[in-house]
Amino acid sequence: MDEDVLEERSPTAPVNLFGNPVSLSRQRKAIKMLKKYARKYRFDDSAFYPLFVEDNRVIAPFIGVKNVVSGAAIEKLDAQRGVVIGTIRMGYGHYRIAMAIASAAHSMGLIPYWFDLLGFKTPGARMIHDVDYWYSFGSRISQKSKLFNKFVWDPLMGKAYKRAEKNYPIMQISQLFADVYKDVPRDMPFIGTHPWPAQAAVFAGMPNVINVVPDNCPLGFHLAAGALHTVQSPSAYMIFRTLKDLGNAGEVPKGLTTSDVVMAGHYVDHELVANVEADCAARMERIARKAPRRLLISIGGAGAQQPLFVAIVRALWPLILGGDVALYLNFGDHRKVYDLLKHEIPNFEETATRHFDWAETVRFTQDAIGGEVKGLHTFLNDDAFAAVYTTNLLMRSADILLTKPSELAYYPIPTLLMPRVGGHEAWGAIRASELGYGTSECTSAALVLQTLDLMLAEDDLLSLYCENIVKLKQQGIWNGAYRVIELAQERKRA
């Protein structure tokens, strides 16, 4: 980045975030960080990336997604019928939200354009790659070291990104991602499922930006001044309206206005929302005839919690061999985790039915919705889209989802919530348990196994969760993805 341009951005006038002043020291730190990373990643303000689109070969048949790419001319973005969905492959959560938004857009007759900041060969992409490496590394270490998790990772994820002013320099870093937006039509709605794509879209001058806030734990890092924010729960809405605990210590901050934030509901794919009643009825029917419980375990994007997965499969092994439980185990794109289970569980690979081919995986998931399933089924795919979307396809025929309280904690399926990875995830378990479709957070392997044994041996919790999932649909709880698209279209018309 040109040093003269950066000098012009040195703090000379008051700066605020939603009416809250940012100190000169924090502004200077932001300029210093911008200079540092601009030099390190060789950022060039004048760079231009011509953008084109191509069908996403994995999920286009389901939700009509087209990837935005830079390179040879293929097809340009349709500014009239399209919505751009900005995301980052950082874990699986942001991809999962983006798929939900894309599914809703497709169901409403629009073209969802997949705009992954890591999908371009830019200085910003190189920076994000480095950040993601350390994020994934920290996630895995946190599950191996209780001390690291207690004193470093859990506080970092739940507290370090909390204060808005403290995160001001990190927000400013998103200017380094704005170069790739130059060829996006200005009048297209831009929906960010990670704060950096949303913040960068604002810096790029796009007027219709929606910042889709993840989790149920609002952080100052999630803010994107100039964008409309959407949240999944009333508690998150209240926190953004007041910026409770997000202001400076000892101060009562000004909160976001009603034109800055909307309570949308849970971000869930159209295919899952539309089939809530049918899928819950099928679960209740399987309960009535004592059919084997169908369990779905989805390995997270960082591949954490490996010892817990081994403990769960070991505990389930006699039930799997006896035909009393059917287990879907989606390894995503984590071949090392698959190899670990293969090493730790005798006859694991010989017992499992492997679904490593995408076309065969799709056929199995469709057949399982109305057919019989037994035994162990393993899923593995190096493609990130297949890795994430396999879980979506399996949810419809599963009875119980086992997951940490990440973005999967917001889906309409009876859920057993395992220990969190990072403090911010705690609120996902609180939300699911209070709405009555999932357990509270099972904070140890022993509690996970106890709760799982209860949900396999008895029917009350599973029945209760199915009943509540249907009731929650009637209340519009699962309509967040639709609402985001509606807001984008309303703002475009306005």
C-alpha positions, 0 to 999 in steps of 0.5 A: 500500500502506498505510504502517502495514502496511509499517512493521509489516514493518520488521525486528525479528526474525531472518529467514532463507532456508532456514536462512541469515540475511538481514542487517538491511541487506538486510531494510531494503532490501526494505522500502524497495523495497516502499514505493517500488513500492507508491507508484509503482504505487498498490498497495492491500492491500484490492483484490479481483479476482473470478476466472473462467475462459474457454477459451483459443481458441488452445491449448484444442483441443490441451491443454485450457487455460482462461484465468483472467480477472477481470471478468464472471462466466463460469465459476469455477475447479474446485478438484477437477479443476483445477491453476493454472499461474502464469506471465508473458509475459516472453520466450517461455520461461516461456510454453513451460514453462507450456504443457508443464505444461498439456499434461501436466495435460490428458493426466492428466485435469486442467483446466489454468488459465492464470494470467498475472500480466500478464493482470490490470489490477493494480498488479503487472501494470503493474510487470511490464510495465515490467520486461519492456520493459527486459529485452527492450530489453537482450536486443536491445542485447546482440546488437548490441553485443559490449561491452554483452553482455560487460560488462553483459548476460552478467554481469547474467543469469548473476551479478547474480541469483545470490546468494540474500540479494542477491535477497531484496528482489526476492523480497519485491517479489512481495507486490505481485502477491499481491492477485490470488490472493484468489479462488483456492481455497486447496486448489488446486495452484498451479504457478509457471513464473516465480519471481514467481508462485510467490513471490506464491502463497506470500505469498497463503497458498496451501499447495500451491505448486510452483516450476518452476525454469527453465534449468539455471543455478540462481539465488538469484532462483529461490528461493521459500521455502515452495514445493516446487522442481523442477529439470530436471537433476542438476547443478541439483539438487545446486546447490540442495541445497547452494546452491553459489555462491548464498550470501554470499561466503566462507560455506558456506550451508545448502542446500535439504532433500529436502522443498524440491527435486525433480529432475523432468526436462525440462519437455516437452509430452505431445504431443512426449513421446508421439511421440518414437519415431515422430518420430525414426523419420521423421527416420531414414527421411528421412535414408535416402532423402536427403530435404531436411533440414527446419530449424526456426528459432524467433525468441525472445520478445525478438526478439534475434539478428536479424543472425544470422538474416539470415546463416543465411537468406542461407547457406541461400538457394541450398539452399532455391531448389534444393530441398535444404533446407526451412526453417520460420521462425517469427517468433512475434509479431515482425513487425519481424523479418519485415520485416527479412528481407524487406528484407535477402533479395531475393525473400524474401517472393515465395519464401516460403509464408506461414502467417499464419492460425492455422487454416491453420498448424495444418493445415500442421503436421499435414500435414507430419508424414506428408507432403512439405515443400519450400521456405521457410515463414514463420509470424507471428501477433500472438497470443502463444499462437500465436506460441509454440505454432507452434514446438511444432506444427512440432517434430514434422515438423522434422529440426533445431531452431536455437535459442539455449540457452533453454528450447527447449534441453531438447526432444526434437529434434536441436538446433543451439545458437546463441550464448546471450543472457545468461550463464544460458543457457550451461548449457542448451547444456551439458546438451543436448550432454552428453546427446547430442541437441544441439550444444555452443554455437556461439558465433559466426555462423561456427561456426553456419554450419560446424556447420549445413553439416555437419549438412546434408551428412552424416548422423552427427550427426543420426542420433546425436541421434535415437538418443539422444533415444529412449534418453533417453525410456526413461530418463525424461529428458523426463518433467519436466512429468508429474512436476510434476503428480504432485507437485502431486496428491500434495501435495494428497492429503497 
